[in-house]
């Protein structure tokens, strides 16, 4: 009986050590690519609101989430290279205020979610097919009926 207890205790110690070592390994920190049409000083209001929203959700930049900010600085022809740079960094999500960047991101990846921050009507501008079924990596609103 004593040998059986000793074996169980040894097995429990090995399992506890394995779980402890696994718990200490840092998990993957989500990486968001944020692209603004203007330079860092021009689009600061949108960027600040975006980052405040992340903080309100409990995220700490650099610890629980990484934000890779990029700026077109008024040069929309840079959108393809900026998106390619973010894809190279393996971002988990792309957020943009620029329809040009949104289009470039939709063409560059069919798997990375794209969040559009735009005042333009996305159906009228051709960014999506419909609100109910936007297509691509967009998910649409779960509250809208399918068409």
N, C-alpha and C positions, 0 to 999 in steps of 0.2 A: 504494500500500500504506500509506503514511504517513497519507493522508487517511482511509482506512478505519479505521485504528487510532485516530486522533483522534476519529472519529465514535463508535466503540465506547466510548472512554473518556468522552466527553461524555454518552452515553446512560447509562453505568454511574454517573456522578456524579449525574445527575438522579434515577435510580432509588434510589441510596443516600440522597440527601437526602430523597426522599419517604418512604422507610422510616424514617429517623431522626425525621422530624417526626411520623409516625404513632405511633412507639414512645413519644414523649414525651407524647402525649395521655393523660390519666388515663382509665382504664376506669370503668365504672359500679361503684360500691361497693354490694354487696348490703345491703338494708335489711330488718331483722327487726322485726316488731311483737311486743312481749312484753306480755301483759296478765295481771295478778294480781288476785285477788278482794279482797285486803286492800290496805292502804296500803303505802308504800315500806318502812316498818319491819317490818310484819307478815309479808310474804312474802319476806323477805331471804334465807332459807335456800335456797329454790328458785331465786331469781334469782341468787344467788352461785354455786350449783352449775352453773346454765345458762351463766353467763358464764365460769366456769372451764373448762367443757367446750369453749367456743369458743376460749379461749386454748390449751388442750391440742391443739386442731386447727391451731394456728398463726395464728389470727385475732387481729388487734390492733384493739380497738374504736376507732372513729374513723378508722382508716386502711384496713384491709382489710374491715371490716364495720361497719355502723351498727345499733345497737339502740335502737329507739323504745319506751321503757317507759311503760306506762299502768297506772293502778290504779283499781279500782272503789271502794275504800275502804268495802267492805261494802254498797254500794248497787248491787244487781244490775240495777236498772232503767236504769243508765247503760251497760250492755253494748252496746246498739245504737249509741249515739252514740260510744262509745270505738272500736268497730270501724269505724264510718264515718270517724272521724278518721284511723285508720291507713290505710284504703283511699284517702283523700284524699292521704296522704303517699306513696302508691304503694309500699307495702311489698311485698317479694318473698315473704314468709312470715309467718304469724301463729303465735305460740306462746302457749299459755295453760294455766293450772292450773285454770281455772273452767269447769265444764260449761255455765254460762249464756253465757259468752263464746264458747265453742266453737260452741254452737248459733247464736248471733248471727252469728258469722263464716261458718258454713256457709250460712246464709240470705242473707247479704250478697254472697257471692262464690262462684262455681262454678269459678274458675280459680286462685285463690291457695291454695297448700298450707297446711294447718292441722296443727300439731303439738300433740297433746294430752298434757299432763303431768297425769295424774289417777290416783288410786287406785281410782276407781270403775270397774266393769266396763263398757266402752263399749257392748257389745251389750245388756246387761241394762238400762242406763239409756237406751237408744234413740239414743245418739249415732251409732252406725253399724249397718248391717244385719247384717254378719258380719265376722269377722276376715279371711276369705279375700276377700270382696268388700265392702269398707266403703262404697263409693259416694261420691258427691261428689268432692271434690278429694283425698280420702285414697287412698293406694295399697295399704295393707295390707302384710303381710309377704311377700316373695318366696319364703320357704321353705314357706309354707302352700299346700296344694293348692287349686285352684279348686273351688267347690261348684256 
